[in-house]
Amino acid sequence: MEATATRNSRKVLIGIVSSRSGDKTIKVTYSYKVPH
């Protein structure tokens, strides 16, 4: 359960940062989604 919570938190953080940065974070999010 802890692993899921951490994963969810990480996704939320990335989403927020993505909205803040706009492009630099989007690339990072894509990279994370590809390997997943």
N, C-alpha and C positions, 0 to 999 in steps of 0.2 A: 504493500500500500504506500509505503514511503517513496518507493521508486516512482510510482505513478504520480504522486503529489509533486515530486521534484521535477518530473518531466513536464507536468502541466505548468508548473511555475516557470520553467525555462521557456516554454512556448509563449506564455503570456509576456514574459520579459522581452522576448525577441519581437513579439508583435508590437509592444509599446515602443520599443527602440526603433523598430522599422518605421512606425508612424512619425517618430521624432526625426530620425536621420532621413528617411525617405528612400534613398537609393543604396547607400553603403550597407545598411542593415539588410535590405531586401536581398542583396546578393548573398549575404551570409545565410539568411533563412533558406534560400534556394539550395545552397550547398548542403545544408543540414538535411533538407527534405530528400535530396537525391540519394545520399548514402543510406538513408533510413530505408 
